[in-house]
Amino acid sequence: MRPDLEITLDRLAQATTLEELQSETLRLRDESGIANVVYHWTNLKGEQFGAGTYAPEWAVHYINQNYIRVDPVVSGCFNRFHPVEWKQLDWSGKAARAFLGEAVEAGVGRQGLSVPLRGPNGQFALFTVTDECADSAWRAYADERTRDLILIAHFFNQKALEIRRGTDYAEVMRLSPREIDALTMLAIGYSRAQAAERLSISEHTLRVYIESARSKLGAANTTHAVAKALTLGLILL
């Protein structure tokens, strides 16, 4: 992993409060040079939680207007597992266009990339980055950073679940950060050699992390371990 990614994941691993998660969104925004970094979850009871850099007035307005019902980002990401580019979503409806106009005016940005996340008891979350840059600049940013953002999103969601143990909480199988890294690399599609190189470790060390995760998950083999980790919301594609 790149040094800045390693530092970010270490900070998330050490976070113990929601305030620290909020501070991390500000830090990520400033380090990336983009307009916004936002984490937003909801559960089957309709409870919502957010941390991010949107203007506070917009966040309150979004919740008060129950925009989660008409937001194309939410509906477009709900049944997906891969990161979603906002411009690939359907904004053609009248309600969606009106919502987008308000969002842009509030400083949300026209460019966006959201990573869908899932947790126990119906928890659904999005980790989102946005900006107002040109299409070409945004494409370059997304090409360079999407894989890093997937890992950051997963760590952010895992930490939020650990901290906010309300009605959404259910005991989650705990894997170490490196076990999660190893399974995530395999889930993305890397070979073991590529995953080891990406994580800057030997293939032997990678194998140790994979076998440890497989044992914790009670999986029959590596493929089963990856599938179980995805189902449990421990990693995502």
Backbone bond lengths (Angstrom), bond angles and torsions (degrees), N, CA, C in turn:
res aa  C-N    CA-C-N  psi(-1)  N-CA   C-N-CA  omega(-1)  CA-C   N-CA-C  phi
1 M - - - 1.460 - - 1.520 110.13 -
2 R 1.336 116.41 151.29 1.445 119.57 175.70 1.518 109.38 -66.08
3 P 1.349 118.08 150.24 1.465 120.64 -177.89 1.516 113.48 -55.27
4 D 1.360 117.95 -41.44 1.458 119.42 -178.82 1.521 111.70 -65.73
5 L 1.340 117.59 -33.75 1.454 120.62 176.93 1.528 110.05 -68.06
6 E 1.317 117.03 -43.64 1.461 120.81 178.55 1.522 110.72 -59.05
7 I 1.319 117.62 -42.64 1.466 121.83 179.51 1.522 110.51 -63.87
8 T 1.326 116.47 -43.38 1.466 120.55 179.64 1.525 111.22 -61.08
9 L 1.332 116.98 -46.17 1.466 120.34 -179.45 1.519 111.26 -66.10
10 D 1.310 117.62 -35.80 1.462 120.47 176.47 1.524 111.16 -64.27
11 R 1.336 116.73 -42.08 1.465 119.70 178.44 1.523 110.72 -62.63
12 L 1.333 116.87 -42.75 1.465 119.95 179.02 1.529 110.90 -63.92
13 A 1.322 116.94 -40.65 1.462 120.32 -179.78 1.516 111.58 -62.00
14 Q 1.328 117.25 -30.28 1.460 121.31 -177.41 1.522 113.54 -89.87
15 A 1.350 117.97 -8.90 1.464 121.05 -178.38 1.521 111.11 -65.17
16 T 1.323 116.42 140.20 1.468 121.27 -179.95 1.522 112.95 -127.69
17 T 1.331 117.89 -5.01 1.467 120.99 -178.19 1.526 110.08 -134.77
18 L 1.336 115.04 159.33 1.458 120.03 176.15 1.526 110.64 -66.04
19 E 1.328 116.37 -30.59 1.463 120.04 178.04 1.529 111.01 -62.89
20 E 1.313 116.95 -36.75 1.467 120.26 178.10 1.529 110.74 -67.49
21 L 1.338 117.01 -36.49 1.464 119.58 176.15 1.528 110.34 -65.13
22 Q 1.324 116.47 -40.59 1.459 120.08 177.15 1.535 110.53 -61.29
23 S 1.317 116.58 -43.67 1.461 120.53 178.97 1.522 111.27 -62.68
24 E 1.331 116.02 -33.84 1.459 119.74 -179.10 1.522 111.16 -67.64
25 T 1.335 118.64 -35.63 1.458 119.98 177.10 1.526 110.51 -63.63
26 L 1.326 116.85 -39.28 1.464 120.60 178.04 1.527 110.78 -64.79
27 R 1.323 115.79 -41.97 1.457 120.57 -179.29 1.538 110.56 -65.89
28 L 1.323 116.09 -44.04 1.462 120.11 179.45 1.525 111.20 -62.90
29 R 1.327 116.63 -41.08 1.470 120.25 177.79 1.528 110.62 -60.20
30 D 1.327 116.21 -48.03 1.457 119.72 -176.49 1.526 111.84 -68.43
31 E 1.333 117.00 -38.67 1.459 119.82 179.72 1.525 111.78 -68.75
32 S 1.342 116.79 -31.84 1.469 120.81 -177.93 1.522 112.74 -85.98
33 G 1.329 116.75 -19.24 1.449 119.93 -178.51 1.511 113.62 71.05
34 I 1.342 117.52 30.27 1.459 121.85 178.78 1.521 109.50 -112.98
35 A 1.333 116.43 175.70 1.460 120.01 -173.58 1.523 113.06 -75.64
36 N 1.342 117.39 -44.04 1.460 119.19 -173.09 1.523 112.72 -147.86
37 V 1.323 114.56 147.67 1.466 123.56 168.89 1.522 106.03 -130.46
38 V 1.341 116.41 124.86 1.464 120.37 -172.32 1.527 110.92 -138.87
39 Y 1.338 115.25 138.38 1.464 121.83 171.06 1.521 106.45 -119.53
40 H 1.341 117.23 129.84 1.473 121.99 -176.01 1.517 109.35 -142.03
41 W 1.341 115.62 126.00 1.457 117.85 178.24 1.525 110.62 -124.76
42 T 1.320 114.91 160.76 1.458 122.65 169.79 1.518 107.22 -145.85
43 N 1.351 116.91 160.73 1.459 119.80 176.42 1.524 110.12 -129.14
44 L 1.328 116.13 -177.31 1.460 120.29 -175.45 1.521 112.87 -63.05
45 K 1.329 117.93 -21.52 1.460 121.23 178.37 1.527 112.10 -86.62
46 G 1.327 116.26 -1.02 1.453 119.46 179.44 1.513 114.22 84.96
47 E 1.320 117.76 3.30 1.458 121.06 177.38 1.528 109.09 -69.43
48 Q 1.334 116.52 142.03 1.453 120.77 -178.26 1.522 109.87 -128.49
49 F 1.311 115.00 151.21 1.451 121.98 175.24 1.512 107.80 -145.14
50 G 1.312 116.12 140.39 1.447 118.51 179.86 1.517 112.19 -142.45
51 A 1.319 115.08 150.74 1.463 122.30 171.05 1.506 105.23 -139.35
52 G 1.319 117.71 132.85 1.439 117.00 -178.39 1.507 113.66 170.81
53 T 1.323 114.03 -173.81 1.456 120.72 -171.07 1.523 113.62 -109.53
54 Y 1.335 117.63 6.33 1.457 118.51 173.24 1.531 108.92 -61.11
55 A 1.320 116.17 155.39 1.455 120.10 175.39 1.535 109.07 -58.11
56 P 1.338 118.33 135.16 1.476 120.37 -179.35 1.521 112.97 -53.89
57 E 1.353 115.88 -36.60 1.460 119.20 -179.51 1.524 111.44 -62.92
58 W 1.342 116.63 -36.95 1.460 119.91 178.47 1.516 111.05 -69.18
59 A 1.326 117.66 -41.63 1.458 121.15 179.73 1.526 110.89 -60.48
60 V 1.323 116.69 -43.50 1.476 120.81 178.81 1.522 110.10 -66.31
61 H 1.336 116.61 -43.68 1.460 120.94 -179.93 1.526 110.88 -62.41
62 Y 1.321 117.35 -41.32 1.461 122.33 179.36 1.528 110.53 -57.98
63 I 1.331 116.25 -46.78 1.466 120.66 -178.42 1.520 110.77 -70.00
64 N 1.336 116.36 -44.21 1.472 119.74 -177.91 1.523 112.03 -63.66
65 Q 1.331 116.67 -34.65 1.467 120.90 179.73 1.527 111.99 -86.56
66 N 1.315 115.91 -1.31 1.475 121.42 -178.75 1.530 110.69 52.48
67 Y 1.325 115.82 45.93 1.459 121.44 -177.32 1.526 112.82 -68.19
68 I 1.308 116.74 -10.31 1.462 118.89 176.67 1.529 110.41 -59.08
69 R 1.329 117.63 -23.08 1.468 121.95 -179.49 1.520 112.53 -74.68
70 V 1.333 117.62 -27.54 1.466 120.35 -174.13 1.527 112.36 -116.90
71 D 1.306 117.75 -5.23 1.463 121.80 -177.50 1.530 109.99 -69.22
72 P 1.344 119.37 113.45 1.471 121.41 -179.96 1.527 112.97 -61.44
73 V 1.323 117.48 -24.80 1.462 119.71 179.14 1.523 109.89 -66.62
74 V 1.327 116.74 -43.55 1.467 120.75 179.70 1.522 110.61 -66.36
75 S 1.337 116.25 -51.69 1.470 119.13 -178.28 1.528 111.57 -65.89
76 G 1.315 116.95 -35.30 1.458 120.30 -178.50 1.513 113.74 -73.53
77 C 1.327 116.68 -24.54 1.473 120.96 -178.23 1.523 113.30 -96.07
78 F 1.329 117.18 -16.00 1.461 119.91 -169.25 1.526 113.20 -59.44
79 N 1.311 117.10 -39.25 1.468 120.36 -178.30 1.533 112.85 -102.57
80 R 1.319 116.37 20.68 1.460 120.44 -179.80 1.527 110.16 -118.73
81 F 1.317 114.93 159.51 1.460 120.97 178.67 1.521 111.75 -119.00
82 H 1.327 116.93 -20.46 1.452 121.15 -179.04 1.526 110.11 -89.54
83 P 1.333 117.66 156.81 1.468 120.43 173.86 1.522 110.80 -55.41
84 V 1.316 115.87 143.84 1.462 121.73 -174.39 1.524 109.86 -121.17
85 E 1.328 116.17 125.57 1.467 122.19 173.13 1.526 108.30 -79.33
86 W 1.315 117.46 129.95 1.453 120.76 -177.34 1.526 112.68 -58.58
87 K 1.321 117.72 -36.11 1.463 119.61 -175.94 1.524 112.15 -71.52
88 Q 1.334 117.56 -9.02 1.457 121.13 175.26 1.533 111.66 -87.12
89 L 1.320 117.12 -5.85 1.461 121.71 -176.85 1.529 111.05 -89.10
90 D 1.318 115.30 166.75 1.465 121.24 -177.87 1.534 109.59 -90.54
91 W 1.324 116.42 108.19 1.467 122.80 178.12 1.528 110.88 -109.02
92 S 1.323 117.87 19.48 1.463 120.79 -170.97 1.527 113.64 -79.17
93 G 1.324 118.25 -22.97 1.465 120.47 -177.78 1.521 112.41 -68.52
94 K 1.313 115.82 154.18 1.468 121.11 -178.97 1.520 111.32 -60.47
95 A 1.331 117.31 -45.15 1.464 121.00 -179.21 1.528 110.94 -64.81
96 A 1.332 116.05 -39.21 1.458 120.56 -179.74 1.526 110.58 -66.22
97 R 1.329 117.04 -41.84 1.471 120.47 179.89 1.523 110.87 -65.71
98 A 1.323 116.38 -40.70 1.461 119.77 178.65 1.530 110.48 -65.15
99 F 1.303 115.32 -41.77 1.462 120.29 177.81 1.525 110.69 -61.46
100 L 1.343 117.35 -45.07 1.457 121.11 -179.73 1.528 110.67 -61.47
101 G 1.326 116.67 -41.46 1.460 119.80 178.97 1.521 111.65 -59.14
102 E 1.326 116.48 -44.56 1.465 120.25 178.33 1.519 111.00 -65.09
103 A 1.336 115.97 -41.15 1.462 120.02 -177.80 1.527 111.16 -64.07
104 V 1.330 116.91 -44.34 1.467 120.48 179.82 1.521 110.40 -63.89
105 E 1.314 116.38 -42.22 1.460 120.51 178.69 1.525 111.54 -61.71
106 A 1.343 116.09 -30.78 1.464 121.04 -179.73 1.523 112.49 -83.69
107 G 1.335 117.62 0.12 1.450 119.91 176.52 1.513 115.51 92.27
108 V 1.337 116.73 14.46 1.464 119.78 -179.59 1.523 110.94 -66.62
109 G 1.327 117.64 -42.19 1.455 121.18 -178.12 1.516 111.91 105.80
110 R 1.327 116.32 150.05 1.464 121.28 -178.96 1.524 112.49 -88.81
111 Q 1.329 117.13 -22.48 1.460 121.17 176.98 1.526 108.46 -94.42
112 G 1.322 116.71 137.94 1.455 119.02 179.04 1.517 112.35 -156.74
113 L 1.316 115.01 148.94 1.463 122.71 175.06 1.517 107.05 -137.55
114 S 1.329 116.96 125.01 1.463 121.51 -177.80 1.516 111.04 -121.73
115 V 1.322 116.07 136.57 1.462 122.66 176.82 1.528 108.09 -104.63
116 P 1.355 119.08 114.74 1.471 120.91 177.57 1.532 110.60 -70.43
117 L 1.330 115.98 142.80 1.463 122.14 -179.45 1.520 108.80 -137.63
118 R 1.325 116.22 148.37 1.458 120.45 179.02 1.514 110.55 -135.36
119 G 1.334 114.13 148.62 1.451 119.89 179.53 1.513 110.59 -139.95
120 P 1.335 117.94 -166.62 1.464 121.63 -176.20 1.526 112.62 -70.69
121 N 1.324 115.18 156.60 1.466 122.83 172.87 1.527 113.12 56.16
122 G 1.329 116.73 39.64 1.454 120.05 174.29 1.505 115.69 80.83
123 Q 1.320 118.50 9.27 1.460 120.40 179.28 1.522 110.03 -66.72
124 F 1.332 115.48 130.56 1.460 122.03 177.63 1.515 107.61 -129.75
125 A 1.308 116.48 132.44 1.456 119.91 -177.29 1.517 110.68 -138.00
126 L 1.328 114.55 160.19 1.454 122.17 174.89 1.521 108.90 -129.92
127 F 1.323 115.13 136.08 1.459 120.90 170.41 1.517 105.84 -110.81
128 T 1.325 117.19 120.33 1.458 122.32 -167.03 1.520 112.03 -128.14
129 V 1.322 116.07 140.61 1.460 122.20 169.40 1.523 107.82 -123.05
130 T 1.343 116.93 141.30 1.460 121.06 -177.47 1.523 110.85 -138.17
131 D 1.334 114.78 162.07 1.460 119.63 176.36 1.527 109.20 -163.77
132 E 1.336 115.13 173.74 1.471 121.99 178.41 1.521 111.76 -112.81
133 C 1.332 117.72 14.32 1.459 120.85 -175.41 1.535 111.28 -72.92
134 A 1.325 115.48 172.47 1.463 121.61 178.23 1.522 110.34 -68.79
135 D 1.335 115.41 160.17 1.462 120.50 -178.05 1.526 112.21 -56.77
136 S 1.322 117.17 -41.78 1.467 120.22 -176.89 1.515 111.58 -65.62
137 A 1.327 116.93 -40.62 1.466 120.74 178.79 1.518 110.52 -67.39
138 W 1.326 116.37 -38.94 1.462 119.38 179.91 1.528 110.93 -68.17
139 R 1.317 116.54 -38.55 1.459 120.04 178.68 1.527 110.49 -62.74
140 A 1.317 116.63 -40.66 1.462 120.49 178.33 1.526 110.72 -65.02
141 Y 1.328 116.61 -41.87 1.466 120.65 178.33 1.523 110.46 -62.88
142 A 1.328 116.90 -47.03 1.468 120.62 -178.35 1.523 111.34 -63.95
143 D 1.326 117.28 -40.48 1.462 120.27 179.33 1.520 111.41 -62.24
144 E 1.316 116.13 -37.58 1.456 120.45 -176.97 1.527 113.12 -79.55
145 R 1.345 116.99 -33.40 1.461 119.45 -166.31 1.523 115.82 -112.20
146 T 1.334 119.33 -9.41 1.462 119.46 -172.09 1.527 112.80 -57.69
147 R 1.334 118.03 -45.65 1.463 118.97 -178.52 1.524 111.77 -63.10
148 D 1.333 116.92 -38.89 1.458 119.64 176.01 1.527 110.42 -63.26
149 L 1.336 116.54 -41.58 1.457 120.58 -178.42 1.527 111.91 -64.00
150 I 1.340 117.18 -33.10 1.463 120.39 176.92 1.527 109.96 -60.75
151 L 1.315 116.96 -46.45 1.466 120.61 179.85 1.528 111.13 -65.99
152 I 1.322 116.96 -44.29 1.465 120.29 179.54 1.524 110.08 -61.74
153 A 1.331 117.18 -42.67 1.465 121.25 179.93 1.519 111.10 -59.84
154 H 1.332 116.47 -45.05 1.452 119.96 179.94 1.529 111.20 -61.63
155 F 1.324 116.87 -47.81 1.470 120.35 179.73 1.521 110.96 -61.84
156 F 1.335 116.82 -40.03 1.460 121.06 179.80 1.526 110.07 -62.30
157 N 1.326 116.28 -45.64 1.461 120.29 -179.04 1.523 111.60 -65.52
158 Q 1.318 116.71 -42.83 1.457 120.48 178.89 1.524 110.95 -60.57
159 K 1.332 116.57 -43.12 1.456 119.66 -179.69 1.525 111.37 -67.63
160 A 1.334 117.37 -39.45 1.466 120.28 177.79 1.521 110.88 -61.17
161 L 1.328 117.41 -39.88 1.459 120.99 178.30 1.523 111.38 -65.50
162 E 1.320 116.72 -37.58 1.468 119.96 178.68 1.520 111.32 -66.46
163 I 1.334 117.26 -39.58 1.459 121.82 -174.41 1.524 111.86 -79.77
164 R 1.327 115.96 -46.92 1.468 120.13 -174.30 1.524 109.22 -94.55
165 R 1.312 116.39 81.19 1.461 121.23 -174.97 1.523 111.24 -95.82
166 G 1.321 116.46 61.42 1.452 120.05 178.50 1.513 110.90 -91.69
167 T 1.315 116.75 -137.22 1.462 120.91 -178.82 1.516 111.20 -68.02
168 D 1.340 116.23 -13.84 1.453 120.39 -179.21 1.522 112.49 -83.39
169 Y 1.322 117.28 -10.13 1.457 119.49 -168.85 1.524 113.01 -79.06
170 A 1.287 114.37 136.83 1.459 121.92 169.81 1.519 106.37 -145.64
171 E 1.311 117.14 145.93 1.456 120.57 -178.20 1.525 109.87 -59.91
172 V 1.322 115.27 125.21 1.461 121.02 -177.02 1.521 108.92 -112.57
173 M 1.316 116.01 136.60 1.454 120.66 175.60 1.516 109.03 -56.05
174 R 1.327 116.46 130.61 1.452 120.39 -175.94 1.525 110.46 -99.76
175 L 1.308 115.00 119.84 1.450 121.70 171.54 1.529 107.84 -109.18
176 S 1.311 116.53 151.16 1.460 119.98 177.32 1.526 109.12 -71.59
177 P 1.337 117.91 158.74 1.465 119.98 177.85 1.522 113.18 -53.46
178 R 1.334 117.38 -39.75 1.458 119.95 -179.04 1.534 111.82 -72.45
179 E 1.325 118.04 -33.36 1.463 120.61 174.93 1.525 110.26 -64.75
180 I 1.336 115.55 -39.90 1.457 120.23 176.77 1.525 110.24 -64.83
181 D 1.341 116.16 -44.17 1.465 119.80 178.05 1.524 111.02 -56.02
182 A 1.338 115.94 -47.65 1.468 121.07 -176.31 1.527 111.34 -61.15
183 L 1.336 116.95 -48.58 1.463 120.06 -179.26 1.524 111.42 -67.06
184 T 1.339 116.77 -36.15 1.461 120.04 179.51 1.515 111.10 -63.60
185 M 1.318 116.98 -43.08 1.463 120.32 178.52 1.535 111.09 -59.85
186 L 1.343 116.14 -41.83 1.466 119.57 178.97 1.525 110.85 -68.21
187 A 1.334 116.22 -38.33 1.459 119.74 179.93 1.522 111.48 -65.59
188 I 1.330 116.93 -35.39 1.459 120.89 178.46 1.520 110.84 -65.41
189 G 1.349 115.99 -29.53 1.454 119.74 178.46 1.515 115.34 122.89
190 Y 1.331 116.75 4.63 1.458 119.96 177.32 1.529 110.59 -70.19
191 S 1.321 116.34 146.33 1.460 120.22 168.37 1.518 107.96 -72.65
192 R 1.342 116.29 169.88 1.467 118.79 179.14 1.529 110.53 -62.06
193 A 1.316 116.94 -39.60 1.457 119.94 179.63 1.528 110.89 -64.26
194 Q 1.325 116.39 -43.75 1.459 120.13 179.02 1.518 111.52 -66.07
195 A 1.351 116.57 -40.65 1.460 120.57 179.72 1.526 110.50 -63.19
196 A 1.313 116.76 -43.62 1.463 120.69 179.21 1.519 110.89 -61.51
197 E 1.338 116.40 -42.69 1.463 120.21 179.02 1.523 110.76 -64.94
198 R 1.335 116.96 -42.37 1.464 121.53 179.90 1.523 111.31 -61.98
199 L 1.327 116.89 -37.67 1.463 121.71 -178.30 1.526 112.52 -89.72
200 S 1.322 116.53 -1.55 1.476 122.01 179.17 1.524 112.00 60.06
201 I 1.325 116.02 43.11 1.454 121.69 176.93 1.527 108.21 -133.50
202 S 1.333 116.50 168.16 1.461 119.68 177.66 1.521 110.18 -78.24
203 E 1.324 115.88 161.72 1.466 119.61 176.42 1.528 110.43 -64.60
204 H 1.320 116.82 -33.47 1.472 119.57 177.50 1.523 110.32 -62.06
205 T 1.338 116.69 -46.29 1.467 120.12 179.18 1.520 110.91 -63.59
206 L 1.333 116.01 -40.99 1.466 119.28 176.98 1.518 110.42 -58.73
207 R 1.331 117.00 -43.30 1.458 121.26 -179.44 1.532 110.87 -61.50
208 V 1.333 116.73 -37.44 1.466 120.71 177.97 1.523 110.29 -62.07
209 Y 1.343 117.11 -45.19 1.469 120.50 179.57 1.530 111.01 -63.92
210 I 1.324 116.69 -41.44 1.467 120.20 -179.03 1.527 110.70 -64.69
211 E 1.322 116.50 -44.55 1.461 119.97 -178.71 1.522 111.16 -67.10
212 S 1.326 116.83 -36.66 1.459 120.26 177.36 1.531 110.70 -64.08
213 A 1.346 116.17 -44.58 1.463 120.05 178.05 1.523 110.89 -63.91
214 R 1.338 116.21 -42.64 1.465 120.02 179.71 1.524 110.76 -59.05
215 S 1.338 117.27 -42.25 1.459 121.26 179.66 1.523 111.44 -64.39
216 K 1.328 117.04 -44.85 1.472 120.70 -179.98 1.524 111.56 -61.88
217 L 1.328 115.62 -37.53 1.470 120.60 -177.23 1.525 112.84 -82.96
218 G 1.334 116.64 -8.26 1.461 119.80 -177.00 1.504 112.15 64.43
219 A 1.333 115.94 35.86 1.462 121.13 -176.38 1.524 111.22 -91.75
220 A 1.317 115.84 147.45 1.463 121.02 -177.76 1.517 112.07 -73.88
221 N 1.344 116.90 -31.58 1.457 121.15 -179.08 1.526 108.55 -155.86
222 T 1.318 116.05 -177.00 1.466 119.98 -176.56 1.522 111.72 -64.54
223 T 1.327 117.24 -43.67 1.460 120.46 179.13 1.519 111.24 -59.21
224 H 1.326 116.09 -42.31 1.460 121.25 177.87 1.522 110.43 -63.75
225 A 1.330 117.09 -38.71 1.464 121.18 -179.90 1.527 110.84 -63.82
226 V 1.328 115.94 -43.86 1.464 119.96 178.46 1.527 110.28 -62.83
227 A 1.331 116.67 -43.92 1.467 121.03 -179.71 1.522 111.06 -62.59
228 K 1.339 117.71 -43.83 1.462 120.86 179.57 1.535 111.11 -65.15
229 A 1.329 116.35 -41.22 1.462 120.07 179.70 1.516 110.88 -63.11
230 L 1.324 117.32 -39.25 1.460 120.79 176.84 1.518 110.89 -65.03
231 T 1.338 117.28 -45.03 1.459 122.02 -178.91 1.525 111.31 -61.60
232 L 1.318 116.60 -38.46 1.459 121.87 -178.47 1.530 112.76 -80.77
233 G 1.323 116.59 -4.25 1.463 119.49 -179.73 1.508 113.69 77.80
234 L 1.342 117.33 16.64 1.461 120.39 -179.39 1.521 111.73 -79.98
235 I 1.318 117.01 -29.64 1.467 121.90 173.65 1.507 107.60 -136.81
236 L 1.325 116.97 166.63 1.452 121.35 178.03 1.509 109.07 -144.96
237 L 1.306 115.28 160.73 1.461 121.39 175.38 1.517 109.52 -97.74
